[in-house]
Amino acid sequence: EAGVAQSPRYKIIEKRQSVAFWCNPISGHATLYWYQQILGQGPKLLIQFQNNGVVDDSQLPKDRFSAERLKGVDSTLKIQPAKLEDSAVYLCASSRADRELYEQYFGPGTRLTVT
Amino acid sequence: GQQVMQIPQYQHVQEGEDFTTYCNSSTTLSNIQWYKQRPGGHPVFLIQLVKSGEVKKQKRLTFQFGEAKKNSSLHITATQTTDVGTYFCAGRGTYKYIFGTGTRLKVLA
């Protein structure tokens, strides 16, 4: 089966600009996650979707970050306006929510540099 | 809120030596997962532990879940250069996973 797809792979923007990331999960996976991974740290959950609905977004900086998952498939994560501390790799992951084993499959990530 | 810590942060070993990383949660977990991230790569699932005191093996890797379901460990026997990477535990509380701080392993040939 095809893996989790993400684009773009790299993005460089100036602070106060906006940026959007796209994720296409594995077909049939109901749960989709967006993580932020700062260099040298573990992935930090930003938002978790179950189909169209949001399960958790407690760590999403809602004044600048937004995410949506239309039709329970693809998802976009937007940052507006970006700050220097947003420089990180943004990882998308998906899992099959209908099983006991919630193994997460990660995409290759988008490396964001804010200058 | 729930926190998951890992020690050590870094470990350099000679090829053939053993390696262990420890994962500790501030709260009781329903289950725990382990992931490996190669340099420049993304996390890849290794295993999931669910039961108190559970031990699972994958070739040279041994995973344990503590009796209180608040800690876990990953032990690699006779490391190889292919074991290089960062190992993360991810503990599940009520409905979401919290990733640990990771242990970065370097293997010297």
Interface residues (C-beta under 8 A of the other chain):
Chain A: Y35 Q41 G42 P43 K44 L45 Q48 V55 D56 L91 A93 E100 L101 Y102 E103 Q104 Y105 F106 G107 P108 G109
Chain B: V4 Q33 Y35 G41 H42 P43 V44 F45 Q48 V50 F88 A90 R92 Y95 K96 Y97 I98 F99 G100 T101 G102
